[in-house]
Amino acid sequence: MKKAALIMGIIFLMLTFAGGGYVLINHGEVNAGYAAVPSLLALICFGYCRKK
C-alpha cells in the first residue's frame, strides 16, 4: 500500500506542475484549481507514505 501511495503521489505531483503550467500559459484566466487540487492530493499521498 505504501508503494501505491508513493506512485500516486508522484503522478499527482506531475499533474500539479502540468496544471500550474496550464494556468500560466493562459495568463491566469483559468481556474487555479487545475494546480491546487492535484497538489492537495499529492500532499495527502506523501503524508500517508511518511506515516506508514
Stockholm file with secondary structure:
# STOCKHOLM 1.0

chainA/1-52         MKKAALIMGIIFLMLTFAGGGYVLINHGEVNAGYAAVPSLLALICFGYCRKK
#=GR chainA/1-52 SS CHHHHHHHHHHHHHHHHHHHHHHHHTTTCSCTHHHHHHHHHHHHHHHHHHHC
#=GC SS_cons        CHHHHHHHHHHHHHHHHHHHHHHHHTTTCSCTHHHHHHHHHHHHHHHHHHHC
//
